[in-house]
């Protein structure tokens, strides 16, 4: 089962609680804004009730009110709501106001306004009831107003808080997202560093720029890389040892076969068998040499201290005779354009690079074809190039041909290691390989070497 990402988990555990707290805070803020407004509205109703008390007076056993029409209209003035008034004596007799005003509750306390909700004329209203004493007579005063203004103010508060909380919520999510992204940046950098590495780079990760929480992860990865590196070195050492041990007996076997061929040259059947055995032995020797070169050229194992200034054109001259003989077998025109070219390199590995590229060109060129080998000093460094007249290489195959055991044509003898060796040797020397179509078909393999380091030692074996 695929686990959710760390980013999603952090967002879930941070955003949900914070949004919940935000919603609770919005509710509290709403009530803190609405309750003072409600109190203010109720106080306005209470003031209207208090305004009628000075106009009440006791006349004998009755209470009278001196409230003119103009004064009553002043008390009822409101641009949004309808205002209702009532003044009743102790017996419930209407002294002033609206006769259909709802009955007021009986209260013990005097001169303490009591607000409550009710209905009048089919509409919800807010009522303020006030009980007072005029002389010895108890008087009940009621003031009511519809809820239009209150509903409007309540809606304004709610919408304003809703918009404010929405903006705050979005800002909160954005800040959390940015904070999480910044917090996960070291993981992203570590991933990019690992993805950018070549398959041969097994060096340890640097723990210094890594946050303390990731140090155990980096330590574990470095431990794994170290174990893989040790295993790879063990395999390469085993391969090199086996190849080295096979070279001597195979060379001796080839010498014996050559002696037998010379001794039985007058016996066609025996000579033919010996030739076939010699050919198989040659292939085994070549494969053994390639395995040894592959182990020696492994980029993870190569030591840069082995690099010396080498004259590339002289290395090619040392391999001419062998390939002239091989080219003659297929009647291939093998030409050389060797200009003085100096590069930083390992003499033995560069010889293997030269041998593999020229051998590859001869193998894939048809009979009566042409192969041209060149060395020249370019503006950016030394160049070694081999042009063949083979079938050419499709752009889609130009990356794959450098993989081990990959072959373009199974009918051509070989084990598919030659170009893989060339790639590893080029990487050891900081060189790059380019492929271009040849002038007469085929392919031009070019290896571009960097300029030699000034003052570097020169070592040219005899």
ABEGO torsion letter per residue (X at the ends): XBBBBAAAAAAAAAAAAAAAAAAAAAAAAAAAAAAAAAAAAAAAAAAAAAAAAAABBBBEABBBBBBBAAAAAAAABBAABBBBBBBBBAAGBBABEBAABBBBBBBABBGBBBBBBBBBGGBBBBBBBBBBBBEABBBBBBBBBBAAAAAAAAAAAAAAAAAAAAAAAAAAAAAAAAAAAAAAAAAAAAAAAAAABBAABABBBBAAABBAAAAAAAAAAAAAAAAAAAAAAAAAAAAAAAAAAAAAAAAAAAAAAAAAAAAAAABAAAAAAAAAAAAAAAAAAAAAAAAAAAAAABAAABBAAABBBBBAAAAAAAAAAAAAAAAAAAGBBBBBBBBBBBBBBBAAAAAAAAAAAAAAAAAABBBGBBBBBBBBBBAAEBBBBBBBABAEBBAAAAAAAABBGBBABAABBEAGAAAAAAAAAAAAAGBBBBBBBBAAEEBBBBBBBBBBBBGBBBBBBX
